[in-house]
Amino acid sequence: MGWINDAKAQEAGKRAREAYANGDYVLVYKFIEANTNSKATAPMTGIADQIQAVEAAGWMLQNMAAAEGKTLGGGERIALVCLFRRRSQ
């Protein structure tokens, strides 16, 4: 994993741990990944690492929605909005 994806995963894990410690039962998190070719099928390793970081903090992915868009510079981005629920202990 590259340093950018590593930093994103660390931040996602940190936020997830904070929400868990606050007693939240639902966590909604938006993940954004650069998309070099929207026509290709390929693993989204950066997103997977971030989701794993959230799940490691006591959450379970419940639902996900995806959107694709273009940036002002012409690049493409994928946004995933994920609903996590607190794991039962």
Backbone as XML, in Angstrom:
<?xml version="1.0"?>
<chain id="A" units="angstrom">
  <residue number="1" name="MET">
    <atom name="N" x="0.860" y="-1.171" z="0.000"/>
    <atom name="CA" x="0.000" y="0.000" z="0.000"/>
    <atom name="C" x="0.899" y="1.224" z="0.000"/>
  </residue>
  <residue number="2" name="GLY">
    <atom name="N" x="0.534" y="2.230" z="-0.789"/>
    <atom name="CA" x="1.309" y="3.470" z="-0.846"/>
    <atom name="C" x="1.074" y="4.322" z="0.386"/>
  </residue>
  <residue number="3" name="TRP">
    <atom name="N" x="1.920" y="5.333" z="0.535"/>
    <atom name="CA" x="1.822" y="6.162" z="1.751"/>
    <atom name="C" x="0.513" y="6.927" z="1.825"/>
  </residue>
  <residue number="4" name="ILE">
    <atom name="N" x="-0.057" y="7.334" z="0.685"/>
    <atom name="CA" x="-1.340" y="8.056" z="0.718"/>
    <atom name="C" x="-2.446" y="7.123" z="1.204"/>
  </residue>
  <residue number="5" name="ASN">
    <atom name="N" x="-2.510" y="5.919" z="0.615"/>
    <atom name="CA" x="-3.531" y="4.965" z="1.047"/>
    <atom name="C" x="-3.322" y="4.545" z="2.488"/>
  </residue>
  <residue number="6" name="ASP">
    <atom name="N" x="-2.073" y="4.421" z="2.915"/>
    <atom name="CA" x="-1.772" y="4.082" z="4.300"/>
    <atom name="C" x="-2.282" y="5.174" z="5.234"/>
  </residue>
  <residue number="7" name="ALA">
    <atom name="N" x="-2.044" y="6.431" z="4.867"/>
    <atom name="CA" x="-2.514" y="7.553" z="5.696"/>
    <atom name="C" x="-4.039" y="7.588" z="5.752"/>
  </residue>
  <residue number="8" name="LYS">
    <atom name="N" x="-4.691" y="7.313" z="4.623"/>
    <atom name="CA" x="-6.162" y="7.293" z="4.603"/>
    <atom name="C" x="-6.700" y="6.172" z="5.488"/>
  </residue>
  <residue number="9" name="ALA">
    <atom name="N" x="-6.070" y="5.000" z="5.435"/>
    <atom name="CA" x="-6.511" y="3.874" z="6.262"/>
    <atom name="C" x="-6.303" y="4.185" z="7.747"/>
  </residue>
  <residue number="10" name="GLN">
    <atom name="N" x="-5.182" y="4.810" z="8.073"/>
    <atom name="CA" x="-4.929" y="5.179" z="9.477"/>
    <atom name="C" x="-5.971" y="6.173" z="9.971"/>
  </residue>
  <residue number="11" name="GLU">
    <atom name="N" x="-6.303" y="7.151" z="9.132"/>
    <atom name="CA" x="-7.312" y="8.150" z="9.520"/>
    <atom name="C" x="-8.684" y="7.506" z="9.676"/>
  </residue>
  <residue number="12" name="ALA">
    <atom name="N" x="-9.052" y="6.632" z="8.761"/>
    <atom name="CA" x="-10.348" y="5.947" z="8.855"/>
    <atom name="C" x="-10.416" y="5.126" z="10.136"/>
  </residue>
  <residue number="13" name="GLY">
    <atom name="N" x="-9.343" y="4.410" z="10.447"/>
    <atom name="CA" x="-9.308" y="3.618" z="11.677"/>
    <atom name="C" x="-9.416" y="4.490" z="12.912"/>
  </residue>
  <residue number="14" name="LYS">
    <atom name="N" x="-8.722" y="5.620" z="12.893"/>
    <atom name="CA" x="-8.765" y="6.556" z="14.030"/>
    <atom name="C" x="-10.183" y="7.077" z="14.245"/>
  </residue>
  <residue number="15" name="ARG">
    <atom name="N" x="-10.823" y="7.508" z="13.160"/>
    <atom name="CA" x="-12.201" y="8.026" z="13.274"/>
    <atom name="C" x="-13.167" y="6.947" z="13.750"/>
  </residue>
  <residue number="16" name="ALA">
    <atom name="N" x="-12.953" y="5.727" z="13.257"/>
    <atom name="CA" x="-13.824" y="4.616" z="13.647"/>
    <atom name="C" x="-13.657" y="4.298" z="15.133"/>
  </residue>
  <residue number="17" name="ARG">
    <atom name="N" x="-12.420" y="4.303" z="15.614"/>
    <atom name="CA" x="-12.185" y="4.056" z="17.043"/>
    <atom name="C" x="-12.815" y="5.142" z="17.908"/>
  </residue>
  <residue number="18" name="GLU">
    <atom name="N" x="-12.736" y="6.393" z="17.445"/>
    <atom name="CA" x="-13.341" y="7.504" z="18.188"/>
    <atom name="C" x="-14.860" y="7.339" z="18.266"/>
  </residue>
  <residue number="19" name="ALA">
    <atom name="N" x="-15.481" y="7.003" z="17.142"/>
    <atom name="CA" x="-16.936" y="6.822" z="17.121"/>
    <atom name="C" x="-17.349" y="5.661" z="18.031"/>
  </residue>
  <residue number="20" name="TYR">
    <atom name="N" x="-16.564" y="4.597" z="18.006"/>
    <atom name="CA" x="-16.846" y="3.444" z="18.855"/>
    <atom name="C" x="-16.733" y="3.839" z="20.330"/>
  </residue>
  <residue number="21" name="ALA">
    <atom name="N" x="-15.661" y="4.552" z="20.664"/>
    <atom name="CA" x="-15.454" y="4.994" z="22.050"/>
    <atom name="C" x="-16.547" y="5.944" z="22.512"/>
  </residue>
  <residue number="22" name="ASN">
    <atom name="N" x="-17.118" y="6.720" z="21.579"/>
    <atom name="CA" x="-18.207" y="7.646" z="21.912"/>
    <atom name="C" x="-19.533" y="6.931" z="22.111"/>
  </residue>
  <residue number="23" name="GLY">
    <atom name="N" x="-19.573" y="5.626" z="21.822"/>
    <atom name="CA" x="-20.806" y="4.870" z="21.997"/>
    <atom name="C" x="-21.731" y="4.892" z="20.803"/>
  </residue>
  <residue number="24" name="ASP">
    <atom name="N" x="-21.257" y="5.392" z="19.675"/>
    <atom name="CA" x="-22.102" y="5.420" z="18.475"/>
    <atom name="C" x="-22.446" y="3.999" z="18.038"/>
  </residue>
  <residue number="25" name="TYR">
    <atom name="N" x="-23.635" y="3.820" z="17.462"/>
    <atom name="CA" x="-24.049" y="2.517" z="16.957"/>
    <atom name="C" x="-24.003" y="2.453" z="15.441"/>
  </residue>
  <residue number="26" name="VAL">
    <atom name="N" x="-23.933" y="3.622" z="14.805"/>
    <atom name="CA" x="-23.874" y="3.707" z="13.344"/>
    <atom name="C" x="-22.740" y="4.654" z="12.973"/>
  </residue>
  <residue number="27" name="LEU">
    <atom name="N" x="-22.001" y="4.277" z="11.946"/>
    <atom name="CA" x="-20.938" y="5.120" z="11.416"/>
    <atom name="C" x="-21.118" y="5.182" z="9.907"/>
  </residue>
  <residue number="28" name="VAL">
    <atom name="N" x="-21.255" y="6.382" z="9.372"/>
    <atom name="CA" x="-21.315" y="6.574" z="7.921"/>
    <atom name="C" x="-20.011" y="7.243" z="7.521"/>
  </residue>
  <residue number="29" name="TYR">
    <atom name="N" x="-19.318" y="6.619" z="6.559"/>
    <atom name="CA" x="-17.993" y="7.105" z="6.177"/>
    <atom name="C" x="-17.915" y="7.172" z="4.658"/>
  </residue>
  <residue number="30" name="LYS">
    <atom name="N" x="-17.336" y="8.266" z="4.162"/>
    <atom name="CA" x="-17.167" y="8.434" z="2.719"/>
    <atom name="C" x="-15.710" y="8.174" z="2.361"/>
  </residue>
  <residue number="31" name="PHE">
    <atom name="N" x="-15.510" y="7.253" z="1.434"/>
    <atom name="CA" x="-14.176" y="6.932" z="0.929"/>
    <atom name="C" x="-14.081" y="7.436" z="-0.505"/>
  </residue>
  <residue number="32" name="ILE">
    <atom name="N" x="-12.974" y="8.054" z="-0.858"/>
    <atom name="CA" x="-12.770" y="8.550" z="-2.222"/>
    <atom name="C" x="-11.478" y="7.958" z="-2.759"/>
  </residue>
  <residue number="33" name="GLU">
    <atom name="N" x="-11.544" y="7.471" z="-3.997"/>
    <atom name="CA" x="-10.360" y="6.908" z="-4.635"/>
    <atom name="C" x="-10.261" y="7.438" z="-6.057"/>
  </residue>
  <residue number="34" name="ALA">
    <atom name="N" x="-9.035" y="7.779" z="-6.453"/>
    <atom name="CA" x="-8.793" y="8.185" z="-7.834"/>
    <atom name="C" x="-9.064" y="6.991" z="-8.734"/>
  </residue>
  <residue number="35" name="ASN">
    <atom name="N" x="-9.661" y="7.245" z="-9.859"/>
    <atom name="CA" x="-10.003" y="6.190" z="-10.799"/>
    <atom name="C" x="-9.276" y="6.463" z="-12.104"/>
  </residue>
  <residue number="36" name="THR">
    <atom name="N" x="-8.280" y="5.665" z="-12.398"/>
    <atom name="CA" x="-7.504" y="5.910" z="-13.612"/>
    <atom name="C" x="-8.211" y="5.419" z="-14.861"/>
  </residue>
  <residue number="37" name="ASN">
    <atom name="N" x="-9.063" y="4.421" z="-14.716"/>
    <atom name="CA" x="-9.786" y="3.904" z="-15.874"/>
    <atom name="C" x="-11.093" y="3.292" z="-15.409"/>
  </residue>
  <residue number="38" name="SER">
    <atom name="N" x="-12.171" y="4.020" z="-15.571"/>
    <atom name="CA" x="-13.460" y="3.558" z="-15.066"/>
    <atom name="C" x="-14.001" y="2.367" z="-15.852"/>
  </residue>
  <residue number="39" name="LYS">
    <atom name="N" x="-13.424" y="2.070" z="-16.992"/>
    <atom name="CA" x="-13.906" y="0.953" z="-17.804"/>
    <atom name="C" x="-13.264" y="-0.378" z="-17.393"/>
  </residue>
  <residue number="40" name="ALA">
    <atom name="N" x="-12.208" y="-0.330" z="-16.590"/>
    <atom name="CA" x="-11.491" y="-1.540" z="-16.219"/>
    <atom name="C" x="-12.036" y="-2.121" z="-14.914"/>
  </residue>
  <residue number="41" name="THR">
    <atom name="N" x="-12.009" y="-3.434" z="-14.828"/>
    <atom name="CA" x="-12.334" y="-4.122" z="-13.593"/>
    <atom name="C" x="-11.026" y="-4.377" z="-12.865"/>
  </residue>
  <residue number="42" name="ALA">
    <atom name="N" x="-10.944" y="-3.946" z="-11.624"/>
    <atom name="CA" x="-9.699" y="-4.111" z="-10.874"/>
    <atom name="C" x="-9.984" y="-3.947" z="-9.388"/>
  </residue>
  <residue number="43" name="PRO">
    <atom name="N" x="-9.115" y="-4.513" z="-8.559"/>
    <atom name="CA" x="-9.281" y="-4.327" z="-7.112"/>
    <atom name="C" x="-9.116" y="-2.856" z="-6.719"/>
  </residue>
  <residue number="44" name="MET">
    <atom name="N" x="-9.876" y="-2.441" z="-5.747"/>
    <atom name="CA" x="-9.745" y="-1.097" z="-5.188"/>
    <atom name="C" x="-9.021" y="-1.266" z="-3.854"/>
  </residue>
  <residue number="45" name="THR">
    <atom name="N" x="-7.715" y="-1.491" z="-3.939"/>
    <atom name="CA" x="-6.951" y="-1.852" z="-2.745"/>
    <atom name="C" x="-6.936" y="-0.754" z="-1.691"/>
  </residue>
  <residue number="46" name="GLY">
    <atom name="N" x="-6.874" y="0.503" z="-2.120"/>
    <atom name="CA" x="-6.883" y="1.600" z="-1.155"/>
    <atom name="C" x="-8.179" y="1.636" z="-0.360"/>
  </residue>
  <residue number="47" name="ILE">
    <atom name="N" x="-9.297" y="1.439" z="-1.045"/>
    <atom name="CA" x="-10.599" y="1.420" z="-0.378"/>
    <atom name="C" x="-10.694" y="0.201" z="0.530"/>
  </residue>
  <residue number="48" name="ALA">
    <atom name="N" x="-10.233" y="-0.943" z="0.049"/>
    <atom name="CA" x="-10.296" y="-2.167" z="0.854"/>
    <atom name="C" x="-9.516" y="-1.997" z="2.156"/>
  </residue>
  <residue number="49" name="ASP">
    <atom name="N" x="-8.348" y="-1.390" z="2.071"/>
    <atom name="CA" x="-7.540" y="-1.180" z="3.276"/>
    <atom name="C" x="-8.245" y="-0.255" z="4.262"/>
  </residue>
  <residue number="50" name="GLN">
    <atom name="N" x="-8.939" y="0.748" z="3.746"/>
    <atom name="CA" x="-9.656" y="1.672" z="4.624"/>
    <atom name="C" x="-10.847" y="0.988" z="5.288"/>
  </residue>
  <residue number="51" name="ILE">
    <atom name="N" x="-11.587" y="0.194" z="4.518"/>
    <atom name="CA" x="-12.727" y="-0.535" z="5.084"/>
    <atom name="C" x="-12.241" y="-1.519" z="6.145"/>
  </residue>
  <residue number="52" name="GLN">
    <atom name="N" x="-11.138" y="-2.198" z="5.874"/>
    <atom name="CA" x="-10.586" y="-3.124" z="6.863"/>
    <atom name="C" x="-10.174" y="-2.400" z="8.139"/>
  </residue>
  <residue number="53" name="ALA">
    <atom name="N" x="-9.650" y="-1.192" z="8.004"/>
    <atom name="CA" x="-9.256" y="-0.411" z="9.190"/>
    <atom name="C" x="-10.474" y="-0.066" z="10.041"/>
  </residue>
  <residue number="54" name="VAL">
    <atom name="N" x="-11.580" y="0.274" z="9.393"/>
    <atom name="CA" x="-12.811" y="0.586" z="10.134"/>
    <atom name="C" x="-13.352" y="-0.677" z="10.803"/>
  </residue>
  <residue number="55" name="GLU">
    <atom name="N" x="-13.380" y="-1.774" z="10.067"/>
    <atom name="CA" x="-13.897" y="-3.017" z="10.640"/>
    <atom name="C" x="-13.028" y="-3.509" z="11.800"/>
  </residue>
  <residue number="56" name="ALA">
    <atom name="N" x="-11.726" y="-3.273" z="11.732"/>
    <atom name="CA" x="-10.825" y="-3.674" z="12.818"/>
    <atom name="C" x="-11.105" y="-2.894" z="14.100"/>
  </residue>
  <residue number="57" name="ALA">
    <atom name="N" x="-11.783" y="-1.760" z="13.976"/>
    <atom name="CA" x="-12.105" y="-0.931" z="15.142"/>
    <atom name="C" x="-13.452" y="-1.315" z="15.759"/>
  </residue>
  <residue number="58" name="GLY">
    <atom name="N" x="-14.050" y="-2.433" z="15.312"/>
    <atom name="CA" x="-15.281" y="-2.905" z="15.934"/>
    <atom name="C" x="-16.548" y="-2.677" z="15.128"/>
  </residue>
  <residue number="59" name="TRP">
    <atom name="N" x="-16.408" y="-2.316" z="13.866"/>
    <atom name="CA" x="-17.553" y="-2.039" z="13.014"/>
    <atom name="C" x="-17.700" y="-3.114" z="11.945"/>
  </residue>
  <residue number="60" name="MET">
    <atom name="N" x="-18.917" y="-3.246" z="11.394"/>
    <atom name="CA" x="-19.159" y="-4.172" z="10.302"/>
    <atom name="C" x="-19.888" y="-3.421" z="9.177"/>
  </residue>
  <residue number="61" name="LEU">
    <atom name="N" x="-19.385" y="-3.557" z="7.967"/>
    <atom name="CA" x="-20.002" y="-2.897" z="6.821"/>
    <atom name="C" x="-21.401" y="-3.448" z="6.614"/>
  </residue>
  <residue number="62" name="GLN">
    <atom name="N" x="-22.381" y="-2.563" z="6.594"/>
    <atom name="CA" x="-23.775" y="-2.956" z="6.444"/>
    <atom name="C" x="-24.282" y="-2.674" z="5.028"/>
  </residue>
  <residue number="63" name="ASN">
    <atom name="N" x="-23.905" y="-1.515" z="4.485"/>
    <atom name="CA" x="-24.422" y="-1.107" z="3.183"/>
    <atom name="C" x="-23.435" y="-0.148" z="2.546"/>
  </residue>
  <residue number="64" name="MET">
    <atom name="N" x="-23.472" y="-0.082" z="1.215"/>
    <atom name="CA" x="-22.540" y="0.781" z="0.503"/>
    <atom name="C" x="-23.214" y="1.312" z="-0.763"/>
  </residue>
  <residue number="65" name="ALA">
    <atom name="N" x="-22.928" y="2.564" z="-1.086"/>
    <atom name="CA" x="-23.389" y="3.174" z="-2.334"/>
    <atom name="C" x="-22.181" y="3.802" z="-3.017"/>
  </residue>
  <residue number="66" name="ALA">
    <atom name="N" x="-22.162" y="3.757" z="-4.334"/>
    <atom name="CA" x="-21.016" y="4.274" z="-5.092"/>
    <atom name="C" x="-21.465" y="5.353" z="-6.062"/>
  </residue>
  <residue number="67" name="ALA">
    <atom name="N" x="-20.560" y="6.295" z="-6.287"/>
    <atom name="CA" x="-20.794" y="7.352" z="-7.273"/>
    <atom name="C" x="-19.481" y="7.633" z="-7.978"/>
  </residue>
  <residue number="68" name="GLU">
    <atom name="N" x="-19.558" y="7.976" z="-9.239"/>
    <atom name="CA" x="-18.373" y="8.286" z="-10.018"/>
    <atom name="C" x="-18.513" y="9.709" z="-10.539"/>
  </residue>
  <residue number="69" name="GLY">
    <atom name="N" x="-17.422" y="10.449" z="-10.532"/>
    <atom name="CA" x="-17.472" y="11.815" z="-11.013"/>
    <atom name="C" x="-16.126" y="12.270" z="-11.529"/>
  </residue>
  <residue number="70" name="LYS">
    <atom name="N" x="-16.122" y="13.455" z="-12.095"/>
    <atom name="CA" x="-14.900" y="14.047" z="-12.633"/>
    <atom name="C" x="-14.494" y="15.234" z="-11.774"/>
  </residue>
  <residue number="71" name="THR">
    <atom name="N" x="-13.188" y="15.446" z="-11.681"/>
    <atom name="CA" x="-12.679" y="16.598" z="-10.953"/>
    <atom name="C" x="-12.535" y="17.768" z="-11.915"/>
  </residue>
  <residue number="72" name="LEU">
    <atom name="N" x="-12.269" y="18.952" z="-11.384"/>
    <atom name="CA" x="-12.077" y="20.121" z="-12.249"/>
    <atom name="C" x="-10.916" y="19.929" z="-13.213"/>
  </residue>
  <residue number="73" name="GLY">
    <atom name="N" x="-9.910" y="19.178" z="-12.785"/>
    <atom name="CA" x="-8.754" y="18.929" z="-13.637"/>
    <atom name="C" x="-8.979" y="17.838" z="-14.667"/>
  </residue>
  <residue number="74" name="GLY">
    <atom name="N" x="-10.152" y="17.237" z="-14.676"/>
    <atom name="CA" x="-10.467" y="16.208" z="-15.653"/>
    <atom name="C" x="-10.241" y="14.791" z="-15.167"/>
  </residue>
  <residue number="75" name="GLY">
    <atom name="N" x="-9.716" y="14.623" z="-13.955"/>
    <atom name="CA" x="-9.517" y="13.284" z="-13.420"/>
    <atom name="C" x="-10.837" y="12.686" z="-12.954"/>
  </residue>
  <residue number="76" name="GLU">
    <atom name="N" x="-10.837" y="11.388" z="-12.795"/>
    <atom name="CA" x="-12.037" y="10.701" z="-12.335"/>
    <atom name="C" x="-11.865" y="10.271" z="-10.886"/>
  </residue>
  <residue number="77" name="ARG">
    <atom name="N" x="-12.953" y="10.243" z="-10.152"/>
    <atom name="CA" x="-12.954" y="9.821" z="-8.759"/>
    <atom name="C" x="-14.149" y="8.909" z="-8.526"/>
  </residue>
  <residue number="78" name="ILE">
    <atom name="N" x="-13.922" y="7.952" z="-7.659"/>
    <atom name="CA" x="-14.993" y="7.082" z="-7.194"/>
    <atom name="C" x="-15.217" y="7.421" z="-5.726"/>
  </residue>
  <residue number="79" name="ALA">
    <atom name="N" x="-16.457" y="7.623" z="-5.356"/>
    <atom name="CA" x="-16.793" y="7.849" z="-3.950"/>
    <atom name="C" x="-17.684" y="6.701" z="-3.489"/>
  </residue>
  <residue number="80" name="LEU">
    <atom name="N" x="-17.331" y="6.128" z="-2.362"/>
    <atom name="CA" x="-18.148" y="5.095" z="-1.742"/>
    <atom name="C" x="-18.619" y="5.626" z="-0.401"/>
  </residue>
  <residue number="81" name="VAL">
    <atom name="N" x="-19.920" y="5.623" z="-0.208"/>
    <atom name="CA" x="-20.488" y="6.004" z="1.078"/>
    <atom name="C" x="-20.900" y="4.705" z="1.748"/>
  </residue>
  <residue number="82" name="CYS">
    <atom name="N" x="-20.286" y="4.433" z="2.887"/>
    <atom name="CA" x="-20.475" y="3.152" z="3.563"/>
    <atom name="C" x="-21.158" y="3.346" z="4.906"/>
  </residue>
  <residue number="83" name="LEU">
    <atom name="N" x="-22.125" y="2.511" z="5.172"/>
    <atom name="CA" x="-22.815" y="2.486" z="6.455"/>
    <atom name="C" x="-22.274" y="1.299" z="7.240"/>
  </residue>
  <residue number="84" name="PHE">
    <atom name="N" x="-21.701" y="1.598" z="8.397"/>
    <atom name="CA" x="-21.176" y="0.564" z="9.287"/>
    <atom name="C" x="-22.054" y="0.518" z="10.526"/>
  </residue>
  <residue number="85" name="ARG">
    <atom name="N" x="-22.226" y="-0.662" z="11.059"/>
    <atom name="CA" x="-22.915" y="-0.835" z="12.337"/>
    <atom name="C" x="-21.941" y="-1.447" z="13.329"/>
  </residue>
  <residue number="86" name="ARG">
    <atom name="N" x="-22.105" y="-1.036" z="14.563"/>
    <atom name="CA" x="-21.261" y="-1.554" z="15.651"/>
    <atom name="C" x="-21.440" y="-3.067" z="15.729"/>
  </residue>
  <residue number="87" name="ARG">
    <atom name="N" x="-20.310" y="-3.771" z="15.820"/>
    <atom name="CA" x="-20.376" y="-5.237" z="15.990"/>
    <atom name="C" x="-20.880" y="-5.566" z="17.374"/>
  </residue>
  <residue number="88" name="SER">
    <atom name="N" x="-21.701" y="-6.616" z="17.468"/>
    <atom name="CA" x="-22.113" y="-7.037" z="18.802"/>
    <atom name="C" x="-20.955" y="-7.727" z="19.510"/>
  </residue>
  <residue number="89" name="GLN">
    <atom name="N" x="-20.884" y="-7.472" z="20.777"/>
    <atom name="CA" x="-19.758" y="-8.023" z="21.561"/>
    <atom name="C" x="-20.083" y="-9.390" z="22.057"/>
  </residue>
</chain>
